[in-house]
Amino acid sequence: MKQARRVFRIGSWAALAATIVMAATVAATVYTGVQALAGHTTYPVEHRLGPLTFRDTLSTGVAAGGDVCQVARVDSIDGTPDCNNFFLSADSETDVDGAVRRQAADVHPVTVRLTGEVQLASSGGWSNFVAAQLVKKVLVGVGVVAWLAMVWRLLAAAAAGTAFSPRTVRLLRGLGWLTIAGAALAPLLSHYTSIVQTGYGAQSFGEEMMLAPWDGASTGVDFVQIALGVLVLLVAEVFRHGADIENEQRLTV
């Protein structure tokens, strides 16, 4: 029992340290964002404090894609303009017929979508996109701080031997609902703080694959994270039942 409590105590200290570090990061993010919006600094920003380095950047998601060619000529210099040349073939099959290449494998590509990130620089002063990204970073950061703080208090309660208590049940429920809310709101937050929604347009030129802004919202809600939140809520009910039993035993004694 003492060994278990020692482990919980060490875990609570680690969670507290992580909470403090994350809270300091959020504070630095707010300071940097306000300075940038006021025209006193520009992104990217790098702060150094002894061996510690804090770097804050701006970025936006981009995507490119289209149909994959099912038939293409391998001797064409310009390629196929209306589709992307990406071919798969089985080891025992050949998919080349003279200068013509065909999708011959039993599993073959039909469409392609590539996603990535473009690093941005700001010129200082007010920017809708900078303001939106600041709001997004702060909301996410505050959520992480709250989550870590609840983990810290849970581990501290376990170290103190009061794991089965109404307070622990409330903390577990808070963790569960915060996890679910984070998964449900993430796509909306990404969408409404994207570069397109804040008033910018984008164009790409040349013969390379065309890039377009992408906010990540199309990936949808993370149902694995929601399932994890539901599981935490179920664990909270188990702890509530345990707290009721412990309270009844205490009253009986």
N, C-alpha and C positions, 0 to 999 in steps of 0.2 A: 504493500500500500504506500509506504513512504517513497519507494522507488518510483511508483507511478505518479505520485504528487510532485516529485522532483522533476520528472519529465514534463508534466503539465506546466510547472513553474517556468522552466526554461523556455518552453513553447510560448508562454504568455509574454515573457521578456522579448523574445524574437518578434512576436506579433506587435508588441508595443513599439519596438524600434522601427519596424516596417511602417507602422502608422505615422510615426513622427517624420520619417523620411518622406513618405508620400505627401503628408501635409505641407512640409517645407517645399516640395516640388510644386504643389499647387500654388503656394504663395509666390514662388519665383515665377511661375507661369503668368499669374495675374499681374505681377509687377512688370514683366517683360511686355505683356500685351498692352497694358496701359501706356507704357513708355512708347511703344511703337505707334499706337493710335494717336498719341500726342505729338508725334514727329520727332521724338528725342532719340530714337534708335530704329534700326531696320532689321528685318529677318534675313538670314538666320542669325541667331544670337548665341554667344557662348560666354558663360560666366565661370570664372575659376575662383575657388576658395581653398587654397592650399592644394592638397592632392585631389580634391573633389572638383569635378567639372559638370556643369549644367549646360546643356545645349538644347535650344528651342528652335524648331524649324517650322516652315510652312510647306505643305504638299497637297496635291490633289490627285485623285485617282483617274487613270485613263484606261481605255479599252480599245481594242481593235479586233476585227474579225470578219467573218463572212463565210461563204460556201467554200467547200474544198472540192477541187477538180476531181472528177471521176475519170476523165480522159484528158491527156495533155500531150503535146509534142515535146520531146526531150531536146530537139535541135532548135527550138524557138528561143531566140535571144530575149525577146520581150516578155516571154512567159504568157500566161493566160490572163487577160485583163479583168475578167469578171469572176474569177475564183482563185483560190490559193493552192499552189502546188505542194501538197503534203501527202505522200503515198506510203501505205503499209503493204507488206507482202509476206506471205507465209514462206518458211524456209524451203519447202518442197515445190513451190510454185514460181513461175516466172510471170512478170507482169509487163514485160517490154515486148512489143511487137514492132520491130524495126525502129522507127522514130516515134512511135506512139506508145505512151505509157498508160496503163489502165489499173484501176483499183481491183486487185485480184484476190486479196485475202478474204477469208470468211468474215472477219471483223475489219471494217475499214472506216476511215473518217468521212463525215458528211459535212459538218460545219466546224469552224474553229473560232474560239474567242480567247484572246490574250488580254490579261489585265496587269496593271502595274501602277507605278507611282511616279509623279513628276515633282521634283523638289523646286520650290518657288523662292524668290527673293522679293522683298517689299522695298518700297522707296520711302517709307515713313509717312506719317499722317493718317488721316481717317481712311479706312477701307472697309466696305461691307463684309468682304471675305475674311479679313483679319479679325474683325469684331465677331463674326459668326464662329470662326475657328476658336477664338478665345472662349466664347460661351460653351462650345462643345468640350474643349479641354477641361474647363473648370467643372462642368457637370459630371463628366466622366471621373475626374480626379476626386471630387467630393464623394461620389458614389463609392470609389475604391477605398477612400479614407474611412467612410462609415462602415464598410464591410470589414476592413481590417480591425477597426476599433471593436466591433462586435465579437470578432474572433478572439481578440485579446481578452475581453471581459469574460467570454465563455471559458477560455483556458485558465484564467485567473480563478474563476468560480470552481472549476474542477480541481485546481491546485489547493484551494481552501477547503475542499471536501463538501461543497454545497452545489454539486452538479444538478441534483434533482430538486429544483426550487422554481417557484413562479417566475423569478427573474431570468433563469436560464431558458425557460419556455418562451418568454417574450423575446429574448435575444435570438433564439433559433427561428422563431417566426419572422423576426426582422430580417435575418439572413436569407430566409427562403423567399420572402416577398421582394427583397432588394435584388436577388438573383433573377427572379422572374421579370421584374420591371426592367432591369438592365437589358435582358434579351429582347423584350418586346419593344422597347423604345429605341434601341440602337439603330435599326434601319431608318426610322423616322428622323432621328437626330442627324444621321449621315446625309440624308436626302436634303433636309431643310437648311443645312449649313454648307452645302456643296457650292462649288464655284459658279455653277449655272444658276442656282437659285438665288445667289447674291448679286446677280446682275452682270455676269461676265459671259462672253461668247468665246468660242475656240475654233480655230481653223488649222488645218495641216495641209501642206503642199508637197508636190514632188511625186516620185514614182514609188516611194516606200509605202508600207501598209499605213493607212490613214488612222490616226489616233483621235479618239473622241473622249470628252469628259465622262467619268464614271464615278458615281458616288457610293457604290457598294450596296445600295438599298435593294437592288434587284436580287441579291443573294437570299433575301428573306430573313425571317426570324430564326434564331438559333434554337431549335427545339430540344437539342441536347442540354443546353443551359437551362431551358424551362423545366425539363424533366429533373435536372439536378435540384432546381429550386423546389419543385414539388416534393422530391425525396427529403429535402431538409424540413419541409413543413410536416411530413409524416413522422420524421424523427422527433420533431417538436411535440407531436401528440404522444409519442412514446414516453418522452420525458415528462409530459404533463401527467400521464398515468402513473409514472414512477413517483412524481412529487406527491400525488394524492395518496398513494400507498404509504409513502414515508411519513406524511402528515398524520394519517390514521394510526400508524404504529406509535408515533410520538404521543398522540392523544391517549392511546390505550395504556401506554406506560405511565 
